C-alpha cells in the first residue's frame, strides 16, 4: 500500500538519523526520532477512535509542526491526509469536509459541524497549543479512498463545487527522488511557508523529510516582507525555498536580494515575469533559480528549468523539460499530438507523479483524464494522460524545452473578437513597465451594460501617467480589439490559499472601482458622451460641431462608439444612425431624444434572450463511447422535424443511404385528427417523396417536442434514449410575423428537451439544424462584414433583436446547443441559408418566405429592389447531402457549419433574384421596396395573395423607418471554411446556385401540385 510505503520511507530516514533535526518552528525543535514518536501518538489516537482503512482525515492547521506530525500520523494509521487552510470560512471548510465525508479532523478549536473528542496529543512544547481531534456531528459513513492515495488537495471547480485531487504515495516518492533538484541534501534546510492545501507544501514537508533535511517554518509575518525574509533565511541558515509566482514577484520587485543565501530557489504557479528574474539575478542571487510547472494533479511539478541570465532576457521564461519518469506532450484543438516547434497546444501530462483523479468526480475525470493506447500504466488505476487546460509550445532550437503561455479556458469574446487574456498579459509584461498584470472581462457592479476588457497592473513605480505609455505600447504590439478598455493600477493582487491570484476577489474589487468611476460621470449626458469620444478617438476634447469621422474615426472605432453608448446610456444607436448623426451635438441630441420606452423594452428582451440561453445549463452529457453514422450497421437515428420541408427531404435521404439494419425514429405530434404516421405520409407526399419502402426502417413516435420527455411516458422515453445513438434535430416552429414568446416553446424548450433526451441512456451525437437567421440583422446593425462558422453569438444579439421572433428564438436555441457543446455534449451545428427547391425536380415549399415573395411578386408584376441583400439560397438536396456527409465522420463533430454557397460569388442577391424571375418568363419590374409594399397593400386581390400572411413583417418598422424585410440588407459573408474542409472528399456534392431554369422547375411543380394558379 502506497501510504505505508510513504510512511516507511519516512521511518527509514528517522532510523538512519534519529538525532538530526526534522522540524524547527520558533521555540519548537524536533528531531526525527521525536517527530516519529509524536506521529505514532497521532496514529494511535485515530485508531482508538475507530478510524477505518483508507478514511479521509481533515487537518485544519497552517504550515508548521502540528500540520507535519498530523500528516505523518494519519499516514501511519493508514488514513488519507486532507489539509485545509484554517483561515477559510467555516462554511467553506464544512463544505469541503462534507464533500470528502470527513468523520475526524484535527484543529486547535472546535468548528461548525465538529465537536472535540475526549482525547488529545500531549503538548509539543511549553506554552504551545495542542492538536485536538474533532469528530463530525453529521457524517456517519466515511469515504473509503483508493489504497494508493495518501493526500487529498482541493482546487476550485468550474461549477462551484471544489475538486478534490487524489495524490498517491508513489507520486510523492517520485517527486522526492527523481527530479533535477531531488533528493535534497541531508544538510539542507527547507523553508516552510506555503499553505498546506497548496501542492508546494508537499515539497516543503515530504521531500524534505524523505531526504533527511530540516524543515524551517517561517512565520507569516516575515514571508511578505523582503527585508525580514532575508534576515530570517540568514539567521536560520535556510538553503531551499519554494515560492508561488505571485509571492516571488512581490519580493523580487521590492527586495530582490532576499534570496541571496539560498542554494535552491524554486518558483511555480503561473507565468514568470522575466523582469522579476532579472532583478533577482543581478542582486546577489541564490546559487540556482528553477522555474517549475505543474498543476496540483501532477503532484507539485512536472517540468523544471534552470534560469540563467540568458533565459532572463527571453520574452517568456521557459518551464523546461519533464522531470524523472514524467512525460509531457502537446495536443492541438483536434486532439492530435504536436511535434513542431513553436506550435501552440494544450499541455498534457502522464507518468508516476500524476493524480489518479478527483474524489467522487467521475464526470470531471472523464473530461480531463484520458487513456492513450501507446502508454503503459505504473499503477493499475492510474490515469494515463491528464489534460491540464494550459497552453504552451516547444521552444525553437531547444528540443523538449516547453514554454508556458497561459490557460486555454480563459478565452473571452469581446466586441465580436476572441481574446486570450494571457496574450495581453504576456505583452504588457514584456513592456517592462509593470511588475505583474491580470486581464479581466468585467463590468461595473451597478451597471446593466456589457463587460469591459480591464488590465489590472502592479507597477514598479507609482506613476499614474504610465497608463498612457502602457496603452500606446499595447496599440503598437496588439491588435486594436485586444487593447484593454481600462487600465487599473493596484498595489497588490488578492491571492488565494494556494498563492495564486484570486480571480473572484479581484473581479469584485475591479467591478467596484468601475462602479465608483461610473457614479462620478453619470447624470451629465454631455460630459459622459464627451468622455466616450475622448476615449475612443484619443482626443483632448469634443466640441459641438466636431464630426466623428472627420476626426479620423475608423469603422472599428465607430463600432466601439456605438457599443459604449449602449453600455453607458442604455440607448441603441446603429452605425447608420451614427453616420446620420456624426457631429457631436447631433449624437448628443439623438441620445437625449431616444424613445426611452422602446429602449427599456429592448433591454428587457435582450435580458430575456440571454437568460433563456442558460435554461439547459444543468443538463450534463452521458458518458461512454460515441458512435457516428459511419459504418455502423445498427445505428438508431432519432429525427425531429420530419414533417417540415428540410426534414422530409432528409428522411428520404436517410432511407436511401443508411445501412439496412439501421433504424430511424421520427418524433411527430398527431394533429387535426391525423395520426403521427399519417402526418408523415402526408408531408412526404406533398413533395412527391413518399415510398412505401420507407416504412421498412422508419418508425414514428407520437410526441410533442415542446413537452417534457416529449410527452412520452418515462419508461418509453428511457427505452428510446437507451437505444438512440445519433440525433438529427431539425424541428422548429417558423412564423415570420409572430413574436419570440410564440416560438419559445417549440424552438427553445424543444431544444432543451432534445438535450435532456441526449443526456439519458447511451451517449449520442447531436446534429442540429440552425439558420443564418440566428445572426439576425447583424450586418446592418453591427456593421458585420463576415461571420466565421464558430464565431460567438452573444456579441451579435442586437442582430436578432431587430429581426423576427423566429430569429430571436433561433439565437437562443443555438446558444443552448453551443453551451451544451462547451459542457461536453458532442454537438454539430448546421447553419442553413434560405432552403429552396430540389435542384433537379424543382419541388419546393410553397408556404415559406421565399416562395411567397416569388409567387406574390409574379402575380403583381413587380419585385422589391433592396441593394446589398442576399438570402443565401441553398437547394434542399445539397443541404441534405452536405449535412449527412459531414455528420458521418467523427472528425467533424463539435464544429459549426454554414450550409450556404461555398463561393460568395455564386450567392444570388435580391436584385439578381428579380432578374432571374424575368429571365424565367415571369416578367416582373424591379421597384424600390416601399413602392413594392404599396403595390402589395393596394392589390385588390390581396386576400388571395401569398403575401397576405407576410404583411405585418413587410410594413412594421423595427429600426428607425426600416422594416424587418429591409434590415436584412448589408448581408455579411457567411464563411464556409469548416464546411468546405469537411466536404473535400465529397466530389459528388455540388452546390447549385439559383437560376432561371430552377425558377421554371419551381413554378411548374407549384402549378402541378395546385399551390399556384398560373
Secondary structure as the mmCIF struct_conf table of DSSP 4:
data_model
#
loop_
_struct_conf.conf_type_id
_struct_conf.id
_struct_conf.beg_label_comp_id
_struct_conf.beg_label_asym_id
_struct_conf.beg_label_seq_id
_struct_conf.end_label_comp_id
_struct_conf.end_label_asym_id
_struct_conf.end_label_seq_id
HELX_RH_AL_P HELX_RH_AL_P1 UNK A 2 UNK A 16
BEND BEND1 UNK A 17 UNK A 17
TURN_TY1_P TURN_TY1_P1 UNK A 18 UNK A 19
BEND BEND2 UNK A 20 UNK A 20
STRN STRN1 UNK A 21 UNK A 25
TURN_TY1_P TURN_TY1_P2 UNK A 26 UNK A 27
STRN STRN2 UNK A 28 UNK A 31
HELX_RH_AL_P HELX_RH_AL_P2 UNK A 32 UNK A 48
TURN_TY1_P TURN_TY1_P3 UNK A 49 UNK A 50
HELX_LH_PP_P HELX_LH_PP_P1 UNK A 51 UNK A 52
TURN_TY1_P TURN_TY1_P4 UNK A 53 UNK A 54
STRN STRN3 UNK A 55 UNK A 55
STRN STRN4 UNK A 56 UNK A 59
BEND BEND3 UNK A 63 UNK A 64
HELX_RH_AL_P HELX_RH_AL_P3 UNK A 65 UNK A 76
TURN_TY1_P TURN_TY1_P5 UNK A 77 UNK A 78
STRN STRN5 UNK A 80 UNK A 83
TURN_TY1_P TURN_TY1_P6 UNK A 86 UNK A 87
BEND BEND4 UNK A 88 UNK A 88
HELX_RH_AL_P HELX_RH_AL_P4 UNK A 90 UNK A 99
TURN_TY1_P TURN_TY1_P7 UNK A 100 UNK A 101
BEND BEND5 UNK A 103 UNK A 103
STRN STRN6 UNK A 104 UNK A 107
BEND BEND6 UNK A 108 UNK A 109
STRN STRN7 UNK A 111 UNK A 111
TURN_TY1_P TURN_TY1_P8 UNK A 112 UNK A 113
STRN STRN8 UNK A 114 UNK A 120
HELX_LH_PP_P HELX_LH_PP_P2 UNK A 121 UNK A 123
BEND BEND7 UNK A 124 UNK A 125
TURN_TY1_P TURN_TY1_P9 UNK A 126 UNK A 127
HELX_LH_PP_P HELX_LH_PP_P3 UNK A 128 UNK A 131
STRN STRN9 UNK A 132 UNK A 136
BEND BEND8 UNK A 137 UNK A 138
BEND BEND9 UNK A 141 UNK A 141
STRN STRN10 UNK A 144 UNK A 144
TURN_TY1_P TURN_TY1_P10 UNK A 147 UNK A 148
STRN STRN11 UNK A 149 UNK A 155
TURN_TY1_P TURN_TY1_P11 UNK A 158 UNK A 159
BEND BEND10 UNK A 160 UNK A 161
HELX_LH_PP_P HELX_LH_PP_P4 UNK A 162 UNK A 162
STRN STRN12 UNK A 163 UNK A 168
HELX_RH_AL_P HELX_RH_AL_P5 UNK A 169 UNK A 177
BEND BEND11 UNK A 178 UNK A 179
TURN_TY1_P TURN_TY1_P12 UNK A 180 UNK A 181
BEND BEND12 UNK A 183 UNK A 183
HELX_LH_PP_P HELX_LH_PP_P5 UNK A 184 UNK A 185
TURN_TY1_P TURN_TY1_P13 UNK A 186 UNK A 187
STRN STRN13 UNK A 189 UNK A 192
BEND BEND13 UNK A 194 UNK A 194
TURN_TY1_P TURN_TY1_P14 UNK A 196 UNK A 197
BEND BEND14 UNK A 198 UNK A 198
TURN_TY1_P TURN_TY1_P15 UNK A 199 UNK A 199
HELX_RH_AL_P HELX_RH_AL_P6 UNK A 200 UNK A 202
HELX_RH_PI_P HELX_RH_PI_P1 UNK A 203 UNK A 207
HELX_RH_AL_P HELX_RH_AL_P7 UNK A 208 UNK A 211
TURN_TY1_P TURN_TY1_P16 UNK A 212 UNK A 212
STRN STRN14 UNK A 214 UNK A 217
HELX_LH_PP_P HELX_LH_PP_P6 UNK A 218 UNK A 219
HELX_RH_AL_P HELX_RH_AL_P8 UNK A 220 UNK A 223
TURN_TY1_P TURN_TY1_P17 UNK A 224 UNK A 224
HELX_RH_AL_P HELX_RH_AL_P9 UNK A 226 UNK A 236
TURN_TY1_P TURN_TY1_P18 UNK A 237 UNK A 237
STRN STRN15 UNK A 240 UNK A 244
HELX_RH_AL_P HELX_RH_AL_P10 UNK A 245 UNK A 254
HELX_RH_3T_P HELX_RH_3T_P1 UNK A 256 UNK A 259
TURN_TY1_P TURN_TY1_P19 UNK A 260 UNK A 261
BEND BEND15 UNK A 263 UNK A 263
STRN STRN16 UNK A 264 UNK A 268
BEND BEND16 UNK A 269 UNK A 270
HELX_LH_PP_P HELX_LH_PP_P7 UNK A 271 UNK A 273
HELX_RH_AL_P HELX_RH_AL_P11 UNK A 274 UNK A 281
TURN_TY1_P TURN_TY1_P20 UNK A 282 UNK A 282
BEND BEND17 UNK A 283 UNK A 284
BEND BEND18 UNK A 287 UNK A 287
STRN STRN17 UNK A 288 UNK A 293
HELX_RH_3T_P HELX_RH_3T_P2 UNK A 296 UNK A 298
BEND BEND19 UNK A 299 UNK A 300
BEND BEND20 UNK A 302 UNK A 302
STRN STRN18 UNK A 303 UNK A 306
HELX_RH_AL_P HELX_RH_AL_P12 UNK A 309 UNK A 312
TURN_TY1_P TURN_TY1_P21 UNK A 313 UNK A 313
BEND BEND21 UNK A 314 UNK A 316
STRN STRN19 UNK A 318 UNK A 322
TURN_TY1_P TURN_TY1_P22 UNK A 324 UNK A 325
STRN STRN20 UNK A 327 UNK A 331
TURN_TY1_P TURN_TY1_P23 UNK A 333 UNK A 334
BEND BEND22 UNK A 335 UNK A 335
HELX_LH_PP_P HELX_LH_PP_P8 UNK A 336 UNK A 336
STRN STRN21 UNK A 337 UNK A 337
HELX_LH_PP_P HELX_LH_PP_P9 UNK A 338 UNK A 338
BEND BEND23 UNK A 340 UNK A 340
TURN_TY1_P TURN_TY1_P24 UNK A 341 UNK A 342
STRN STRN22 UNK A 345 UNK A 350
BEND BEND24 UNK A 351 UNK A 351
TURN_TY1_P TURN_TY1_P25 UNK A 352 UNK A 353
BEND BEND25 UNK A 354 UNK A 354
STRN STRN23 UNK A 357 UNK A 358
TURN_TY1_P TURN_TY1_P26 UNK A 359 UNK A 360
HELX_RH_AL_P HELX_RH_AL_P13 UNK A 362 UNK A 368
STRN STRN24 UNK A 369 UNK A 370
TURN_TY1_P TURN_TY1_P27 UNK A 373 UNK A 374
BEND BEND26 UNK A 378 UNK A 379
TURN_TY1_P TURN_TY1_P28 UNK A 380 UNK A 381
BEND BEND27 UNK A 384 UNK A 384
STRN STRN25 UNK A 385 UNK A 394
HELX_LH_PP_P HELX_LH_PP_P10 UNK A 395 UNK A 395
TURN_TY1_P TURN_TY1_P29 UNK A 396 UNK A 397
BEND BEND28 UNK A 398 UNK A 398
TURN_TY1_P TURN_TY1_P30 UNK A 399 UNK A 400
STRN STRN26 UNK A 402 UNK A 407
BEND BEND29 UNK A 408 UNK A 409
STRN STRN27 UNK A 412 UNK A 414
TURN_TY1_P TURN_TY1_P31 UNK A 415 UNK A 416
STRN STRN28 UNK A 417 UNK A 419
HELX_RH_AL_P HELX_RH_AL_P14 UNK A 421 UNK A 430
TURN_TY1_P TURN_TY1_P32 UNK A 431 UNK A 432
BEND BEND30 UNK A 433 UNK A 433
STRN STRN29 UNK A 434 UNK A 442
TURN_TY1_P TURN_TY1_P33 UNK A 445 UNK A 446
BEND BEND31 UNK A 449 UNK A 449
STRN STRN30 UNK A 452 UNK A 459
BEND BEND32 UNK A 460 UNK A 461
TURN_TY1_P TURN_TY1_P34 UNK A 464 UNK A 465
HELX_RH_AL_P HELX_RH_AL_P15 UNK A 466 UNK A 477
BEND BEND33 UNK A 478 UNK A 478
HELX_RH_3T_P HELX_RH_3T_P3 UNK A 480 UNK A 482
BEND BEND34 UNK A 483 UNK A 483
BEND BEND35 UNK A 485 UNK A 485
STRN STRN31 UNK A 486 UNK A 489
BEND BEND36 UNK A 491 UNK A 491
STRN STRN32 UNK A 495 UNK A 495
TURN_TY1_P TURN_TY1_P35 UNK A 497 UNK A 498
BEND BEND37 UNK A 499 UNK A 500
STRN STRN33 UNK A 501 UNK A 501
HELX_RH_AL_P HELX_RH_AL_P16 UNK A 503 UNK A 521
TURN_TY1_P TURN_TY1_P36 UNK A 522 UNK A 523
HELX_RH_AL_P HELX_RH_AL_P17 UNK A 525 UNK A 537
TURN_TY1_P TURN_TY1_P37 UNK A 538 UNK A 538
BEND BEND38 UNK A 540 UNK A 540
TURN_TY1_P TURN_TY1_P38 UNK A 544 UNK A 545
STRN STRN34 UNK A 547 UNK A 547
TURN_TY1_P TURN_TY1_P39 UNK A 548 UNK A 552
HELX_RH_AL_P HELX_RH_AL_P18 UNK A 555 UNK A 569
HELX_RH_AL_P HELX_RH_AL_P19 UNK A 575 UNK A 580
TURN_TY1_P TURN_TY1_P40 UNK A 581 UNK A 581
STRN STRN35 UNK A 583 UNK A 583
HELX_RH_AL_P HELX_RH_AL_P20 UNK A 584 UNK A 592
TURN_TY1_P TURN_TY1_P41 UNK A 593 UNK A 593
BEND BEND39 UNK A 594 UNK A 594
HELX_RH_AL_P HELX_RH_AL_P21 UNK A 596 UNK A 612
TURN_TY1_P TURN_TY1_P42 UNK A 613 UNK A 618
BEND BEND40 UNK A 624 UNK A 624
BEND BEND41 UNK A 629 UNK A 629
TURN_TY1_P TURN_TY1_P43 UNK A 630 UNK A 631
TURN_TY1_P TURN_TY1_P44 UNK A 633 UNK A 634
STRN STRN36 UNK A 636 UNK A 640
TURN_TY1_P TURN_TY1_P45 UNK A 642 UNK A 643
BEND BEND42 UNK A 644 UNK A 644
HELX_RH_AL_P HELX_RH_AL_P22 UNK A 645 UNK A 657
BEND BEND43 UNK A 658 UNK A 658
TURN_TY1_P TURN_TY1_P46 UNK A 660 UNK A 661
STRN STRN37 UNK A 663 UNK A 668
STRN STRN38 UNK A 671 UNK A 671
TURN_TY1_P TURN_TY1_P47 UNK A 672 UNK A 673
STRN STRN39 UNK A 674 UNK A 674
HELX_RH_AL_P HELX_RH_AL_P23 UNK A 676 UNK A 686
TURN_TY1_P TURN_TY1_P48 UNK A 687 UNK A 688
HELX_RH_3T_P HELX_RH_3T_P4 UNK A 692 UNK A 696
BEND BEND44 UNK A 697 UNK A 697
STRN STRN40 UNK A 698 UNK A 702
TURN_TY1_P TURN_TY1_P49 UNK A 705 UNK A 706
BEND BEND45 UNK A 707 UNK A 707
HELX_RH_3T_P HELX_RH_3T_P5 UNK A 708 UNK A 711
HELX_RH_AL_P HELX_RH_AL_P24 UNK A 714 UNK A 723
STRN STRN41 UNK A 726 UNK A 729
TURN_TY1_P TURN_TY1_P50 UNK A 736 UNK A 737
BEND BEND46 UNK A 738 UNK A 738
HELX_RH_AL_P HELX_RH_AL_P25 UNK A 740 UNK A 743
HELX_RH_PI_P HELX_RH_PI_P2 UNK A 744 UNK A 749
HELX_RH_AL_P HELX_RH_AL_P26 UNK A 750 UNK A 758
TURN_TY1_P TURN_TY1_P51 UNK A 759 UNK A 759
BEND BEND47 UNK A 760 UNK A 762
STRN STRN42 UNK A 765 UNK A 771
HELX_RH_3T_P HELX_RH_3T_P6 UNK A 772 UNK A 775
TURN_TY1_P TURN_TY1_P52 UNK A 776 UNK A 777
HELX_RH_AL_P HELX_RH_AL_P27 UNK A 778 UNK A 781
BEND BEND48 UNK A 782 UNK A 782
STRN STRN43 UNK A 786 UNK A 787
TURN_TY1_P TURN_TY1_P53 UNK A 789 UNK A 790
BEND BEND49 UNK A 793 UNK A 793
HELX_RH_3T_P HELX_RH_3T_P7 UNK A 794 UNK A 796
HELX_RH_AL_P HELX_RH_AL_P28 UNK A 797 UNK A 801
TURN_TY1_P TURN_TY1_P54 UNK A 802 UNK A 802
BEND BEND50 UNK A 803 UNK A 803
HELX_RH_AL_P HELX_RH_AL_P29 UNK A 805 UNK A 822
TURN_TY1_P TURN_TY1_P55 UNK A 823 UNK A 824
STRN STRN44 UNK A 826 UNK A 832
STRN STRN45 UNK A 834 UNK A 836
TURN_TY1_P TURN_TY1_P56 UNK A 839 UNK A 841
TURN_TY1_P TURN_TY1_P57 UNK A 846 UNK A 847
BEND BEND51 UNK A 848 UNK A 848
HELX_RH_AL_P HELX_RH_AL_P30 UNK A 849 UNK A 860
TURN_TY1_P TURN_TY1_P58 UNK A 861 UNK A 861
STRN STRN46 UNK A 862 UNK A 865
TURN_TY1_P TURN_TY1_P59 UNK A 867 UNK A 868
STRN STRN47 UNK A 870 UNK A 870
STRN STRN48 UNK A 873 UNK A 875
HELX_RH_AL_P HELX_RH_AL_P31 UNK A 876 UNK A 887
TURN_TY1_P TURN_TY1_P60 UNK A 888 UNK A 888
HELX_RH_3T_P HELX_RH_3T_P8 UNK A 890 UNK A 892
TURN_TY1_P TURN_TY1_P61 UNK A 893 UNK A 894
STRN STRN49 UNK A 896 UNK A 899
BEND BEND52 UNK A 900 UNK A 900
BEND BEND53 UNK A 902 UNK A 903
HELX_RH_3T_P HELX_RH_3T_P9 UNK A 904 UNK A 906
BEND BEND54 UNK A 907 UNK A 907
HELX_LH_PP_P HELX_LH_PP_P11 UNK A 908 UNK A 908
STRN STRN50 UNK A 909 UNK A 909
HELX_RH_AL_P HELX_RH_AL_P32 UNK A 910 UNK A 919
TURN_TY1_P TURN_TY1_P62 UNK A 920 UNK A 921
STRN STRN51 UNK A 925 UNK A 928
HELX_RH_AL_P HELX_RH_AL_P33 UNK A 929 UNK A 937
TURN_TY1_P TURN_TY1_P63 UNK A 938 UNK A 938
TURN_TY1_P TURN_TY1_P64 UNK A 940 UNK A 941
HELX_RH_3T_P HELX_RH_3T_P10 UNK A 942 UNK A 944
BEND BEND55 UNK A 945 UNK A 945
TURN_TY1_P TURN_TY1_P65 UNK A 946 UNK A 947
HELX_RH_3T_P HELX_RH_3T_P11 UNK A 948 UNK A 950
HELX_RH_AL_P HELX_RH_AL_P34 UNK A 951 UNK A 955
STRN STRN52 UNK A 957 UNK A 959
TURN_TY1_P TURN_TY1_P66 UNK A 960 UNK A 961
STRN STRN53 UNK A 962 UNK A 963
TURN_TY1_P TURN_TY1_P67 UNK A 964 UNK A 965
HELX_RH_3T_P HELX_RH_3T_P12 UNK A 966 UNK A 968
BEND BEND56 UNK A 970 UNK A 970
HELX_LH_PP_P HELX_LH_PP_P12 UNK A 971 UNK A 972
STRN STRN54 UNK A 973 UNK A 974
HELX_RH_AL_P HELX_RH_AL_P35 UNK A 977 UNK A 982
TURN_TY1_P TURN_TY1_P68 UNK A 983 UNK A 985
TURN_TY1_P TURN_TY1_P69 UNK A 987 UNK A 988
HELX_RH_AL_P HELX_RH_AL_P36 UNK A 996 UNK A 1008
TURN_TY1_P TURN_TY1_P70 UNK A 1009 UNK A 1010
BEND BEND57 UNK A 1011 UNK A 1012
#
